[in-house]
Amino acid sequence: MMKLNRRNFTALAAAAFLSLPALGASAAEVTLKLGHLANEQNSWHKAALKFAEDVASLTEGRVEVQVFPNESLGKEIDLINGMQLGTADMTITGESLQNWAPMAALLAVPYAYSSLEQMDEVASGDIGKQIEAEIIARAQIRPIAYFARGPRNLTSNKEIMTPDDLGGLKLRVPNVPLFVNTWQTLGAAPTPMAFSEVFTSLQNGTIDAQENPLALIESANFNEVQKFVNKTEHVRSWIYLTISELSWGKLSEADQQAVLQAAQNAQAYERELFLADEERLVTALQEKGMTFVDSDKAAFAAKAKDAVLANVSDDIKPVVEQLFANQN
C-alpha cells in the first residue's frame, strides 16, 4: 500500500483536479459550426445567435452551436461541399442549392412572387415541402427553417430604368445558372463571383454593378462604391437555415426535436427583425448617399419571365408557369 506522504498527496490531488470538468466549461456532446456570409448586424446573424442560444437551452447543453459570420468559416459553396463531406455542419443558403437539387431554383425565381404573403404560402406549403425533400435527398443537407429576404435590387453608378439601359453592364451575380441566363437575356453581362469579392471588384472596376436585397447592400457598405439603387425588385426569395445530414445523424432523436424547435424560434425572431429592418433601410441608404430609382418593373418583368421560362429545367417549368399565372 502506498504511503501517503506530502509529495504523493499533491500528485493525487492534481490528478483528481485535472479529471474534473473545468469550471464553466461546456459539457456539449456535439458541437455544430454554423458559417454564413452576412455580417454581425444582419438579421440572419442575429437569428443564428438566437438559434444557438435556444439549442443550448433546449438540449441542456448537450449540443453547442458556434456561429461564424462574414464567410469566416468559408464561402457558401465551399461550406455546402464541406457539409456533404462531413467537414462542416451548418450554413444559411438558398438558391445556390439548385446546383444539386433543381427544385431549389424555385426559392428565387425572378418575378414569381408579388408579395411576402404569397411567398410564405409557397415556402410553407406543398411546394416548399417538395423543395426541402429534394434538397435532403440530392444535396444531403436538411433545411430546418427559412428566412424571408427583401426583394433584390440592382445597384450601379448609372440609372437603370428599363432593360434597354443595361447595355452589357458588368453585373455580379451569385453562381446560379438561372440568374446568369436571365440577366444575359435582359442585356447585361453577368459575372458569377463570391460575395466576399464584390466590394473590391466594384471598387477597382472589374464589375459595374451588383444585385442584392437592401439589407446586404447596407451591411456590405456598397454605398461607398455604388450611387444608385435601381428598384427592379426582380427577385423575392427565401433562404434556408440548414444542417448537414451527417451532422443531423449525430444527434439523438430528442436533440433533433430540440434543434427543430430552436430553428422555428429563430425563424419567428428573424421575421420580426426583417420587417422592422425593411422599414429603416431605404432611409439609411439614402442618408449614406444612395439615390433610389423607380425602375420600370413591368418592363423588366415582361422580359424576364420569357427568359426564366426559357432557362428553368423541365422539372420545375410547370410550377413556374403556375406561379407566373398567379401574378395576373
N, C-alpha and C positions, 0 to 999 in steps of 0.2 A: 504494500500500500504506500502511495506517495506521501511523503511528509510535506505538510502544507506550510512551507516557510514563506517569508515575505516575497521572494522572487517568484515562486510558483503561484502564490495568490494573485500577484499582479498580472502574471501571464493569463491565468484563468479568467480573471475579471475582464481583461482586454478582449479575450476571445468571446466571452459572453456578450460584451458590449457590441462587438462587431457583428454578431449574429442577429442583433435586434434591428428592426427597420429604423431607418434614420427618422428623427423627429420631423414630422411634416412631409415626409417623402411619399410619393404616390404609390398606392398598392395596386395600381392598374394591372390587370391581367392581359389586356390588349391595348396597344397604343395605335391610333389611327392618325395618319398625317394627311391633312386636308390642304392642298395647294390651290390657289386661284390667281387670276390675273389682275383683279381690282386692287385699289389701294385701301388704306385704313379708314378713309372717310366714306367709302362706298357702302351702300346698304347691304350688298352681298356679304361684305366682310363682317359687318355688324351682326348680320343674321347668322353667319358662320360661328361667331363667338358665342352667340346665344345658344346655338346648337351644341357647341362644345360644353358649355356650362350645364345644359339640361341633360346631356348624355352622362356626364359625371354624376349628376344628382340622381337620375333615374336608375343608373346601374350601381349606385352606391360605391362609385369609384372604380368599379371593375374595368370600365372602358374609358380611356382618355383620348380626347381629340385635340391634336395640336394643329393650329391654323397658321398657314403661311401665305400672306398676300403678296402682291407685286411680282408674280411669277418667280418668287424666290426659291420655290421648290422645283421649278421647271416650267416650260411653256406648255400650253394647253394640249397640243398633240403629243408632246413627249410624256405628259402625265397620263394621258389616255393609254398610250403604249405601255407605260410603266404599270398601270393598273391591270392590264391584261397579262403582264409578265409576273406580277406579284411584287414589284419594287416600289409601287406607290399605292395608296389606299383610297383617296377621295379627291374629287375636284368638282368645280362648278362648270358645267359645259352644256352646250345646246346643239345647234345645227351642225357643228363640226362632226357630230356622231354619224351624220349621213354617209361619211366615208366608209362606215361599217354597216350601218342599218339605214337603208334607203328611206324608210318612213320618217326618220328624224328630220328630213328636209321639210316636213310639214310644220316644224316648230317656227320656221321663219320664211314662209312663202311671201314674196312681195305682194302687197295689196290684197292679202287673203282675209284679213280680219279688220273690220272697220271700227271696232271698239274693244276696250278692255273686257267688257262683259261678254262679247261674242267669243273672244279668245279664251276666256275662262271656261265657257261652255265646252269648247273643243278640248282644251287641255285636261279638264277633269272628267270628261265624258268618255264615250266608247272609243273615239278616235285616239284620244290620249292614252287609254289603256292598251290599245293595239301598238302604239308607238313604243311605249315602255316595254311591252313584252318582246318586241323585236330587238330593242337595244340590249335587253338582258340576253336574249338568245344568240345574237350575232356579234355583239361587242363585248360580252362578258362583263358588263357594267350595269349596275342597278340604280335607276332613278328612285329617289326616296322622297323628294319634294320638288316643287318648282317655284321659281320666282318670275314675276312679270318683268318685262323690260319696257322702258319707254320706247316710243317709235324711233326708228333710226332716221337720222337726218344727215344730209350731205354738207360737210364744211369745206370751204375753199377760200381763195383770195380774190374771186370774182363772183358776181351774182349769177346764179343759175336759175332761170325762170322756167325753162322748158327743156326737154331732151336735146333740142337743137343747140342749146348753149354748151353742151358737154364737149363736143368737138375734139375728141381724142384726149380729154383730160386724164392725166395720170393719177389714177384713183386707187388707193389701198383698199383691198377687201380681205375678209378672212379667207382661209383656204377652203372655200365651199364652192363646189362646181356650179351650183345654181346661181349664186351671187355673181361669180365670174362671168358666166354666159349671159345672164340678164343685163349686166352693165355693158357688156360688149354690144349687145343688141341695141341698147339705149344710146350708144355712140361714144362711150368713154373707153379708156384704155386701162382696164382693171389690172391691178398688180397684187397677187396674194403675198402677204407679209405677216410675220408675227407682230402682235400688238405692241410688244416692248420696243420694236424698231421704228414705230410710226413717227413719234415726235422728232427724232433725229433726221429721219428721211424727209419729213416736211420742212425741217429747218434748212437742210442742205439742198433742197430742190430735187431730190431723187423722185419724189412724188409731189403732186399738186394739191391733192385733196384726200379726204377720208370720210367714212360714214359710220356713225355710231349713235346710240342714244345720248341724250343730253347729259346724263349722269357721268358717262365715261368721257364725254367731251370736256366736262369740267374737271373731273378728277385727274385726267391726263394733261391738264393745262394746255389744251390745244388752242386756247385763246391767244397764247403767246406766238403762235405761228400760223393762225388762220383768222381771217377777218369776218367771214360770213357763215351764218348757219342758214342753209337753204332748206326750208321746211317741206322737204319732199315726203316725209313720213312714209317712206317706202316699205318699211317692214315693222309690223307689230309682232312681237315674239315672246316666248318664254324660255327659260333656261333651267336646267335641272341641277339639283344637288345630288351627286352620285357617289356610289361606293363600289369598289371592285368586288366582283363575285367571289374572288379568292379571299378577300378580307371579310366579306359578309359571312363566308363559311366558317370563319374562325370564332364567330360569336355564338353563344348559346341562344336557344330559342327565346328565352326571357330577355336577353340583352338585345336581340334583334328587334323585339317588340318595343323595347325602351328607345332604341335608336330611331325607329319609325315614329314614335311619339314625339321625340325631340325634334325630328325633321318637320313634323306638322306644326309644332310650336314655332319653329324658325320660319316656316312659310308664312304663317299668320303675322309674325313680327315684322318680317321683311315687307309684307304688303302695306302695313301701317307706315313704315319708313318710306317706302316707294311713293305712296300717294302724297305724303307731306312734301317729299323731295321734289316731285314733278312741279308742284306749285311755285317753288322758290327758284328753280333752275334757270328759267328764262331771265328773270330779273338779275340773278347772279352773273350770268354770262354777258348780259348787256352792260352791267357795271364794269366788267372786265374788258370792255371794248368791242364785243362782237355785235354785229348787226344781223337781225333776223329778216329773212327774205321770204315772202309768201309765194313760194313756187307754185306752179300750176299742177297741183296734184292729179287732177283729172287727166291732163295730157301725159304725165308720167305713168299713171295707172293704165291708161288705154294701151300704151306701147309696151309697158312691162308685162301685162297679162299675156299678150301674144308670145312674148319672149319666154315667160315662165312655162306656158303650156308646151312650147317647143323644146324645152330643156329638162322638164321633170321626167322621171322614169315612168314607164308604162304602169308600174305597180301602183303609183300614187296619183296618176293623172286623173282618174275618175273622182277621187276625193278632192283634188284641187279644183276641178271643174265645178263640183258642187259648192265648194267654198266661194268661188267667184260668183256663182249664180245667186248665192245668199246676199251678195252685195247690191243686187239690183232691186 
